[in-house]
Amino acid sequence: MADNKLNVVNFGPGHTLMKQGDHGSMAWLLQDGEVEVYTDSGSGRKSLARLKGKQVVGEMALIDNGLRTATVVVREPVTATEIPRDAFNRMFNACEPMARHVLSHLVNAVRASRGIAVTEASISGPHIRSSEDSDRILERRVFGPGTFIFRENDPGEAAYLIQGGSVDIVQGGTKVIATLLPGRTFGEMALLRNSKRMASAVVGENGAAVEIIRRREFEKAINTMPKILQTLTQAYLGYLLNPE
């Protein structure tokens, strides 16, 4: 996607780039200036961030076709590159399926953290595997009920795709924070952060069959993302780890 095919626009202080609850047809790559991101709820207005420099706003609704999660207002004069939905979709769809799935999953996690309904990713199940490797022999394992696939604070060396059964994500030894079913991935956060596991993954009562996605394969998929999407991935990850 060449920048010279996109419009560069200027906005003055007070201009509303987008409103919470609207449908999205455009994202913006900020070149300079500053915007404020805030939400309105029954408890009043909450400022989420002030963004400046090379940052993208408005892309979440393009990734998952959901509604705008926040309002964005210009605070200091802004110069920005407009990224229409079709241009953004071309960039997004050029990524490996695994990379698209991870980015969609992070968008859902950010929405859920703000109490907003999420849209299930359209890229799931076997379709998230690399299009280049669709005929390879998969590294597939079956785990019995109650088996720990990994434990909290273990090093992260792989992500996993559930093909059958269920897996509970557990923090603090006993708190189940999510139950994942076929078509869902887990374990990717530690790979993105290059860190230890933040929770344990325990197989549900009916067992589970999972595909193991080793770090090398995972990173190869993530590296198919254009730099702008890699930056978004890290921004979402940062928000989830430090929501305040």
Buried (B, 14 or more C-beta within 10 A) or exposed (E): EEEEEBEEBEBEEEBEBBEBEEEBEBBBBBBEBBBBBBBEEEEEEEEBBEBEEEBBBBBBBBBBEBBBBBBBBBBEEBEBBBBBBEBBEEBBEBBBBBBBBBBBBBBBBBBEEBEBEBBEBEBBBEBBBBEEEEEEEEEEBEBEEEBEBBBBEBEBBBBBBBBEBBBBBBEEEEEEEBEBEBBBBBBBBBBBBEEEBBBBBBBBEEBBBBBBBEBEBBEBBBEBBEEBBBBBBEBBBEBBEEEE
